[in-house]
């Protein structure tokens, strides 16, 4: 793999602001976030230059006057590279590098740089390298103009020969194909492990949220794992799974995933598709929000946008407002005698609590991963949500439902079974999302199963004794008719 920047380099930030953008405060927050990105990559920020842009200049992205100012400030500050808080075209990046006489890295390249430094697993390194190569493949034009043609004109060779640019493109294409093949093998292994979890009927919850919202700290608090956590953007990249025991709904697998950010590179999302599948195929998402962030609503919108991009927008969510301890600290520093309704509302948010939204379908938990406040409430909310989204109970299957019984056993949904007088009595336990595909079975079996599941199943009571009418419904339990 390769990196576009090195630790300790002096970086000059170029912060574009669009003319007519009413969200001026948002521009300030995005500029601060870009500075944190630069520091997370290991660069030393020596200066920042703003630029008001009506429309991008096709040559420099900024106007020629601003390009001259950028060049002069880079020389005055002795900066080693220029970081631009926007995606640049290959032509714009190359022209700025030549004009300013130093390397230029746009927002996409900087995020790829951070991912390259933080990836630890074999899969993560492959994914980052693939994203980097895709990004570099568009930036090879005129990169080797100082070289002549490598060969051509000799006996047995016809035509002008192959240029260094063509050779590099061929090497990059071959390497990307190799990486994609390796990732396919890793994805097969991941899917095998996922099928084993499904056979064991262990539900999965995934932590998602804006980067630096405290996901890894919350993960460690809930599971007792030792995942690396730090106050920096993209502190952890590789997904980690740990089992949670002691919940009323049974064991649950909790997955810590990569954080999201504004303008996350598309190549990176595509490369991490197998990792992000943990989010897309989870039974429930714990959407972690930095409660102390004044721009938390915007962060929620960005996370929802990325979830929609990866196809996880329909997965049920529990909103976890983390860092309420920082809200309490902010309240202590204010004037205690002031009468401010906003401050009063914020003080109420400092106490751990559990809110029910949309008529109780969605939960919002206020917790602190550092102090542990509200974690028990979060576990209760997770238990309630998973119990609602799982199908568990005893079914009395008739003799002619052998195909349905075989499907349930093959999928790993049957937890117990015993023969009955006119068929079988099976105890099923599985996520509702995995049961629903069986509703399409032919000969009316799918519709029959759909009707029984819709009526509700409970496994608190033993199955009916032999000779009893299996169509009865007692104690909330449902028995399929013979």
N, C-alpha and C positions, 0 to 999 in steps of 0.2 A: 504494500500500500504506500501511498504518498501523502504528504501534508502540504498545504499551501502556505502555512505560516509556522513560525517557530516560537517557542516560549521565550519570553523576555524581549521580543522585538518591540520597538517603539512604533505605536500605531496612531495615525491621524484619522479621525472619524469624519465622514461626510454624511450629514443628516439632512436629506431632502424634505421639504415641507410643501405640500401642494397648495397652490393659490386658490382661495375660495373655500378651503376645507373648514367647516364651522367647528370641528372638534379640535380646538387648539390645545386643550389640556391633554387630549389623547396623543397628540404629536409629541408633547413633552414626555409623557410616560413611555412612548415607544422609543424615544431617543435614549432615555435612561436604560431601558431594557437592552438596547443595542450595545450600550457601554458595558453592561453586565455580560453580554455575550462575548465581547472582545476580551474582557478580563477572564472569563471562563475558559477561553481558548489559550490563555497564558500570555497574551499581549499586554504591554504597558501603554495605557492610553495617555498620550502627551498633549492632545488637543482635540477640539471638535469644531467643525465648521458647518453652519447651517446654509441651506440653499432653497430659495423660493422658486418653485418650478410650476409653470403653467402647463407645458407639455414637454416630454422628454426630447432633448436634442439628439438627433440620430448619430452624431459623431461622438460627443462626450457625455451624453445623458444630461449634463448641466450646460449652461451657456458658456461661450468662450471667455467672457469676463470672469465668471466664477471659476473656470478651469485655470485661468491665470492666477487668481487669488489662491486657489488650492495648491498650485505649484510653488508659489512664493512662501506660503505658510509651511509646506512640507520641508522646504529648504531651511527656513528659519528655525523650525523645531527639530531638525535633523531626524525626521521620521523614517523608519525603514519600510513601511508599507502604508497604504491608504485603504481603509475599510469603508465601504459604501453601504448604507442602510437601505438597499433596494436591489432587486435583481437587475443585472446588466446583461446586455447582449454581448456576444463575443467581440463584435466590432468595437462597441463602446469601451469594454474593458481593455482591449488591446491599445486603442487610441489614447486612453487616459494613462496607461503605463508608459507609453512612449513620450507623451507630453510632460508628465510629472517626473519622469526618470526614476520611477520606483514601482514596485509591484502593487497591483490593485486587486483587492478581493471583495466581491460583492456579498450580500447577505447569505445567499445560497452556499457559496463557497465557504463562508465562515462557519455556518452550521454543520456542513459536511466535515470541516476541520475538527470541530468539537466531538462529533460522533466518532471520528477516526481515533482520537485520543482516548475516548472513554470505553470503546467496545472491548470486552474481555473474552466473551465466549467465541468459539470457532464460528458459529453461525453469525454472530454480530459482526465479526471482522469481515466475513464474506459479503454480508449485506452492505456494509459501509464501502468496501472497495468497489463493489458493483455500482453503487450510486456515484462514487467519485469518478469512475471511468466513464459513465454516461455523461456526467457533467463536463469532463475534460474533452470528450470526443467532439464536442461542438466548438472547441477553442484551439484547434490545431492549425487553423488557416494561417498561412504566412508565419508559422512559428519556426520554419527552417529555411528561410530565404537565403541564409549565408552559405548553404550547401548546394553544390551542383548535383546533377543527376548521378545516381550511384553506379549505374551500369548501362550499357547499351552500345550498339554499333560494332560489337565484336562478332567473330564468326559464331554462328548458331543463335545469335540474339538479333531480333528484328525490332525496329521501332526505336524511339528515344530512350526506352528503359523505364525504370521505376524511381520516382522521386522519394525523398525521405518522408514527405508528408503522406504519400500513399502507403509506404511501408509502415509508418506508425499507425495509420488507420487500420491496416490489416492486422497488426499485432493487437491493437485495442479490441477489435471485433473478435479475434480468437480468444483473448483473455476473458471478455465479457461472456462469451458462449460457454467457456469452461466454468466460470463462476455460477452461471445460471444452472448448469448441470449439477454442480455440487450442492447448490441450494435446493434443487429438486429432491436430491437424496436426503438432505436434512429434513425437508418438509415431510417426506414419507415416514421418516423415523418419528417426527413429532406427531403425525396423524396416527401412527400405530399406538403411541403412548396415550393419545387422546381417546382412541377407541377403547383402550383398556380402562380408562377412567369412566367412560360411559357405561361399559359393561358392569362396572362396580357401582354404578348409579351414584357417583359422588358429584354433587353439584359444584360448579365453579363460579367464583366471584372475581372480578377483575377491577383493580384500581386504575382509574383514569383521571386525567385532570391536566391543567396547565402546568408547565414545568416550574419546579420550585414551590409547589403548593403543599409539600410535605407528605407525598405519597409513600416514600420509602420509610420515613419515620413512623407513619401510621402503620405501615406493614410490619415493622419491627415490634411496635407496641402490641398489635393484635396477635401476632404469631410467635413472638420471642425470637425471631430470626436475627441474624447479624448482617443484614444487607447494608452496604455502604450508603450513608446519608450525609449530605453536606448542604450548606446554604449557598448553593450555586446552581446555575441553569444546567440541565441535563447531567446531574450528578451520576445517575445510573441509566444504563441503556438496556442491558440484557434482561429479559423477563425471568422472574424467579417465582416458583410456586412452593407454597407451604400449606400443610394441612392444619385446619382449625378443628379442635375437638371441644366437647363440652356444650355444644349448642343443642337446643331442643329439637331441631330439624335433622340432627345427625352431623357427621363430619362434612366439612366444606373445604374445598381447595381455593386458596386465595392467591391471585396472580398479581405481581407488581410489574407494571408495564412502563414503557418509555413515556415521558411527558410530551405534551403537545405545545405548540407555540404558534404565534401568528406567522403566516406565510411559510409554513413548513414545506420544504422542497418536495415537488411531486416525485422526483426520482428517488428520494429517500423513502417516501410513503410506499412507492412501488417495490423498492428493495426490501422493505421491512414487512411485506404483506403477510409472510408466514408468522412473524412475531405478533403483528397486529391481529392475527386471526384469534389469538387468545382473548382479545377484546370482543371481536365480532361473534364468537361462538360461546361466550360466557352466558351463564344463566341469569346473571344480574351484574350491573356495573355499580361500583362505588365511586361516584364522581366527586373527587376531592377538590375543594375550593378554598383558596386563601381568604379567610374571613376578614383579615386585617388589610387586605389589598383594596384601595379605593376604586380600582378598576376591575373588581371581581366580576361584575356583570358582563363586561366585555370579554373577559377570559372565559366565562361560561359559554358565550356565543361562539368563540373560536373553537373551543373543545367540541361543541355540538356540530360545528361545521366539519371538523375533521372526522368525527364519528359518522356523519352522513357520507363523507367521502369514502370511507372504508366499509360502508354497509352495516354499521352497528347502531343506526339511529333508532331501531325498533326494540333494542334490548332494554328491559326495565332498569331504572336507575334509582339509586339512593343518593341524594345530595349530602355530602359530608363537608360541613363548614368547619375547617380546621383552623388552628391558631387562635382560638378564643382567648388564650392567655395574653396574647399581644393586644387584643381589644381591651382587656382589663388593665393592662399597663398604660394604654393611652388614656383611659378614663381617669386613672390616678393622677396623671399629670395635668388635668384640666382644673379649672376653677370649680371647686365643689359647691360654691354658692350660686353658680350660674343656672338660670332656668332656660334650658334649651331642649325643645322636644326631640330634636335629632339626637342630642347627647343622651337623653333619657332612653330613647329607643335603643341606642347602642349599648347602654349599660345593661339592658335586659338581655342583649345578645351575648354578654360575657358569661352567663350561667349556662352550663350544659343542659340541653333539653332536646326533645324530639317533637318536631312539627309534622302534622299530616296535611298534605296538599291534595288537590283534585279529588275531594271526597274520600280521602284515606288511601288512594291508590299509590301515591308517591310520598315518601318520607324524606324529611330534611333534618339531619342530626347536627347539633352544634357540639364540637368536641375539641380537645387539645391533645394531640399525639404526644407532646413533650411531657405534660403533667399526667396524662391518663384520664383526665376529666371527660365524662360522657362516653367512654368506650363501651361500658355496659349497655347504655342506651342504643349504641350503634349495633352491638351484637343482637339485641332484642329485635331491632328493625330488620336486620339481615335474616334472622330466624323467621319472622313473620312473612317477609317477602318470599323466601324460598319455600316455605310451607304452602303458600298460595300458588306458587308456580310449579309445584310437583304433584304428581298423581301417585297416591299410595293407598293401598287397601286390598281386600280380598275380592276376587272375581270367581264366580262359579261358571265354568265353561262347559257347554254341552258336548256330546260326542262328536257332532258334526263341525265343531270349531277347532279341529286339529291344526288347520293351517294357521289360524290366529295364535294358537298356543305355541306352535313352532316359531312363529315370528317373534313373539314375546321372549321366548327362551334364547333365540339367536341374538337378539339385541341386548341381552343381559338385564332385562327388566324384571324377571321373576326372582323373587327373594326366597320363596318357599312354595311347596306344592305337595298336595296329597290327592290320592284318587277319590273320586266321589261315585255315587251310585249310577249317575247318568253322565259322567264326564270327569272333569278335574276341578279342583279348587286351588287357585293360584293366588299368591300374594305378590302384587306388583309394586314397584317403587322406581320412579323415573321422572326426569324433567318433562313437563308438559310439552315443551317444544319437540322432544324426541318421540313422544307418543302420538302427536298429531299427524305425522306422515302415515301412520297406520289407518287413519280414517279413510284413506283412498283404496283400501282392499276391495276386491270385487265381490260379487254375489251377496251384497248387502252386509258383509261382515264389518266393513269400515263404518258404515252408517250406524250399525248396531252398537259398535264400540263407542262411537261419538256420542250417541244418546246416553249411554250408561255413564261415561265420564262427565258429561254435562250435568247429570243429575247429582254428582258428588259422591265421592268414595271416602270411607273412613276405615282405618285399620285398628281402632281402639278395642274392637270386640273380636272374639274368635269367630272363625267361619261357622256356618250353620251345620248342625249335626246331620248325619246321614238320615234320610227319610223325611227331613223337614222340607218345606216348600222353599226352594232357593230364590223364588221371586220376591220373598218378603224383604222389607227394608226395616231393620230394627237398630236402634242406637246410632242412627246416622249411616249405617253400612248399606252397601248396595250389592246385590247379587244378580248376576246376569241370568236371564231366564233360560230354561231348558228348551 
